[in-house]
Amino acid sequence: MSLPPTGEQHVLRSGDAEAVVVEVGGGLRTYRAGGRDVVDGFDAGEMAPDVRGNVLAPWPNRLRDGEWSWNGTALRTPVTEPERGTAIHGLVRHVAWRLLARSDDAVVLEHLLHPQPGYPFSLRLRVGYELSADGLRVTTTATNEGDADLPYGEGHHPYLAAGPGLRVDDCTLTLPAATRVLTDDRLLPVGSEPVEGTPFDLRGGRPVGDLVVDDCFTDLARDADGTAEVRLVRPDGSGAAVWMDSSYGYLQVFTGDVVEPPSRRRLGLAVEPMTCPPDAFRSGEAVVRLEPGESRTGTWGIRPL
């Protein structure tokens, strides 16, 4: 039997819910609950298209020209989005993650990122997925295994499913962000603006309609325990929410207008919790500095509505 493009398939089950986590990229391929798709995932015979479900580390989003510096040393990592001249979504999307622990409803995977051109650091990444009646919980821990400090950022790239016969246009989106990052034609930051008074003020919830979104948001409203939550709700009141702890101060939201093939466009909404904004390794904004032996953990999740 041939091996799927995403390697070993780790199937998690809890009650009427099932999720599949994959070896290659350490990401989420599918998630169903109550007989419906919670995420707009992909088939076992595909490579993860459009970054679906991937772990984004040691930086999320885009890095201009793949060029940056750390402690006075100029560094250059390969450009992986040539059409925009950026290094996008880190270095672990297409690598194998080692299985550490497994049960019926949970899995823990790990990848040791060795020093390489453009990122000459040893970074251990561990991601755990736990499925329950409350939803899917994802915990990511990064540890500096080297002898010098290193920069770290992280994100995840799930697509919430619009639903059978629906597009995101038909759904209501609630996004608790007060600020939108402004970008140039390469989708790299050039400033920011308050969402108030703009079509991107989604704090109270509004139908998506024909709104096109491929933007980073910040200044997230949180509840008493520091959790922020994004909701995509279908006309019948069902849907899904992505929640994140205070480790994630930024959200990239993408209505899927340029995914391939065109028949797949706007069938899912990418909601990407991120610890830092685009081009953070150049700007320094919200980049985590990990000292030798130091770890950083963040938790987010998806819950059906």
C-alpha positions in Angstrom: 0.0 0.0 0.0 1.4 3.4 -0.9 1.9 6.0 1.8 -0.3 9.1 1.7 1.4 12.4 0.8 1.0 13.6 4.4 2.4 10.4 5.8 0.8 8.6 8.8 -2.8 9.5 9.5 -3.6 9.8 13.3 -7.3 9.3 13.7 -8.8 10.8 16.9 -12.3 9.9 18.1 -14.5 11.2 20.9 -18.3 10.5 20.9 -19.6 11.5 17.5 -16.5 13.6 16.7 -13.5 12.5 14.6 -10.3 14.4 13.6 -7.3 13.3 11.5 -3.9 14.7 12.3 -1.1 14.1 9.9 2.6 13.2 10.2 3.8 15.6 7.4 3.5 19.1 8.7 2.0 18.0 12.0 -1.3 19.5 11.0 -5.0 18.9 11.0 -6.4 17.3 7.9 -10.1 16.8 8.8 -12.5 17.4 11.8 -16.1 16.3 11.8 -18.6 16.4 14.6 -22.3 15.6 14.7 -22.2 14.3 11.2 -20.9 17.6 9.6 -17.5 19.0 8.7 -16.2 21.5 11.2 -13.2 22.4 9.1 -12.8 22.5 5.3 -10.0 20.0 5.1 -8.5 17.8 2.4 -8.4 14.2 1.2 -5.8 11.7 2.3 -4.5 11.5 -1.3 -3.6 15.2 -1.4 -0.7 17.3 -0.2 -2.1 19.9 2.2 -3.5 22.4 -0.3 -3.5 26.2 0.5 -1.7 25.5 3.8 -4.7 23.7 5.2 -4.3 22.8 8.8 -0.5 23.4 8.8 1.6 24.4 11.8 3.4 27.6 10.9 6.8 27.9 12.6 9.3 29.3 13.4 7.5 32.2 11.9 3.9 32.5 10.6 2.9 34.5 7.5 5.3 36.3 5.2 9.0 37.4 5.6 10.0 40.1 3.0 12.6 38.7 0.5 13.5 36.0 3.1 16.0 38.5 4.6 16.3 39.5 8.2 18.9 39.9 10.9 19.4 38.6 14.5 21.8 40.0 17.0 23.6 42.0 14.3 24.0 39.1 11.9 22.3 39.3 8.4 20.4 36.1 7.5 18.7 34.9 4.4 16.2 32.0 4.1 14.9 30.6 0.9 12.0 32.5 -0.8 9.1 30.1 -0.9 6.4 32.4 -2.3 8.3 33.5 -5.5 5.3 35.4 -6.9 5.6 37.9 -4.0 9.2 37.4 -3.2 8.6 36.2 0.4 9.4 33.3 2.7 6.0 32.2 3.8 4.8 30.2 6.9 8.1 29.0 8.3 10.1 25.8 7.8 8.0 22.8 9.1 5.1 22.5 6.7 6.6 19.7 4.7 8.7 17.9 7.3 7.9 14.7 9.2 6.8 15.0 12.8 7.6 12.1 15.2 4.9 10.4 17.2 5.4 10.9 20.9 2.1 9.8 22.4 -1.2 8.4 21.2 -4.6 7.5 22.7 -8.1 7.2 21.2 -8.8 10.9 21.5 -5.3 12.6 21.6 -2.0 12.6 19.9 1.3 14.4 20.5 3.8 15.0 17.7 7.3 16.5 17.7 9.8 17.9 15.3 13.4 19.0 16.0 14.3 21.8 13.6 18.0 21.7 13.1 20.2 24.7 12.2 20.0 25.6 8.5 20.7 28.6 6.2 18.6 31.5 7.2 17.6 30.0 10.6 20.8 28.7 12.3 19.1 27.5 15.5 18.0 24.3 17.1 14.3 24.5 17.9 12.2 21.6 19.3 8.5 21.8 18.4 5.9 19.8 20.1 2.2 19.9 19.2 -0.6 18.1 20.9 -4.2 17.6 19.7 -7.0 16.5 22.1 -10.5 15.8 21.0 -13.5 16.0 23.3 -17.2 16.8 23.4 -16.2 20.4 23.8 -14.1 20.5 20.6 -10.5 20.2 19.5 -7.7 21.6 21.7 -4.3 22.3 20.3 -1.2 22.9 22.4 2.1 23.9 20.9 5.4 24.1 22.8 8.7 25.4 21.4 12.0 24.8 23.2 15.4 26.3 22.4 17.8 23.3 22.3 20.8 25.4 21.3 23.4 27.4 23.1 22.4 30.9 22.0 19.1 32.8 22.1 16.8 32.5 19.1 13.7 34.2 17.6 10.4 32.4 17.5 6.9 32.9 16.2 4.2 30.5 15.5 0.7 30.1 14.0 -1.8 27.6 12.7 -3.9 27.5 9.5 -7.3 25.8 9.9 -10.2 26.6 7.5 -13.6 26.6 9.0 -16.1 24.9 6.7 -19.0 27.1 5.3 -21.1 23.9 5.1 -22.8 21.7 2.5 -24.0 23.8 -0.5 -22.8 27.0 1.2 -20.0 29.6 0.7 -18.5 31.8 3.3 -20.7 34.5 1.7 -23.7 32.9 3.2 -22.3 32.9 6.8 -22.1 35.5 9.6 -18.6 36.2 10.8 -17.8 37.6 14.3 -14.2 38.8 14.6 -13.2 40.5 17.9 -10.4 42.7 16.5 -10.2 46.4 16.8 -7.2 46.9 14.5 -6.4 45.8 10.9 -2.8 45.6 9.6 -2.5 47.5 6.3 -0.4 45.8 3.6 1.1 46.5 0.2 0.6 44.5 -3.0 2.9 41.8 -1.6 0.7 41.5 1.5 3.5 42.9 3.7 2.7 45.4 6.4 2.8 49.1 5.8 0.8 50.3 8.8 -2.4 49.7 10.6 -5.8 51.3 11.1 -8.8 51.0 13.5 -11.6 48.8 12.0 -14.3 51.1 13.3 -16.2 52.6 10.5 -14.8 50.2 7.9 -16.1 47.1 6.3 -13.7 45.1 8.5 -15.4 46.0 11.7 -16.8 42.5 12.4 -16.8 42.8 16.2 -20.6 42.6 16.4 -20.9 40.0 13.8 -22.1 40.6 10.2 -22.8 38.6 7.1 -19.7 38.0 5.0 -21.5 38.6 1.7 -19.0 39.7 -1.0 -16.4 41.0 1.5 -12.9 39.9 0.5 -10.5 39.4 3.4 -6.8 38.4 3.4 -5.7 40.5 6.4 -4.0 40.4 9.7 -6.0 41.7 12.7 -4.9 42.5 16.3 -6.1 44.3 19.5 -8.3 41.3 20.2 -11.1 41.5 22.7 -10.8 38.8 25.3 -12.9 37.3 28.1 -11.9 37.2 31.7 -9.5 34.3 31.3 -7.8 35.9 28.3 -9.5 33.9 25.5 -10.4 35.5 22.2 -12.9 33.8 19.9 -13.8 34.0 16.2 -17.2 32.6 15.0 -18.4 31.6 11.6 -22.2 30.9 11.8 -24.3 29.4 9.1 -27.9 30.5 8.3 -29.3 27.6 10.4 -27.3 28.7 13.5 -24.7 26.0 13.3 -21.1 26.7 12.6 -17.7 26.7 14.4 -15.5 28.9 16.5 -11.7 29.3 16.8 -10.5 30.3 20.2 -7.0 31.2 21.4 -5.2 32.1 24.6 -3.2 35.2 25.2 -0.1 33.7 23.4 -1.9 34.6 20.2 -2.2 38.3 19.7 -2.8 38.3 16.0 -5.2 36.7 13.5 -4.9 36.3 9.8 -8.3 35.8 8.2 -8.7 34.7 4.6 -11.9 34.2 2.6 -10.2 31.8 0.2 -10.6 33.9 -3.0 -7.5 32.7 -4.8 -7.3 29.0 -3.7 -7.1 26.4 -6.5 -9.1 25.0 -8.1 -11.6 27.9 -8.4 -14.4 25.5 -7.5 -12.9 25.4 -4.0 -12.9 29.1 -3.4 -14.8 30.7 -0.5 -15.9 27.2 0.7 -13.9 27.7 3.9 -12.6 30.6 6.0 -9.0 30.4 7.1 -8.8 31.7 10.7 -5.1 31.7 11.7 -4.1 32.3 15.3 -0.6 33.8 15.2 1.9 34.9 18.0 3.2 37.7 15.8 2.3 39.7 12.7 3.6 39.3 9.1 7.2 40.2 8.6 7.9 40.1 12.3 11.4 38.8 12.0 12.3 42.1 10.2 10.2 44.4 12.4 10.7 42.6 15.7 7.1 43.0 16.6 6.0 40.4 19.1 8.9 38.1 18.3 9.6 35.7 21.2 13.2 35.6 22.3 13.9 32.1 23.6 17.1 31.7 25.7 18.9 28.3 25.7 16.7 25.7 27.4 13.7 28.1 27.5 10.2 27.0 26.3 7.1 28.8 25.2 3.6 27.2 25.1 0.4 28.4 23.4 -3.1 26.9 23.3 -5.9 27.4 20.8 -8.8 25.3 19.6 -11.9 24.8 17.5 -15.4 24.1 18.8 -18.6 23.3 16.9 -21.5 25.7 17.4 
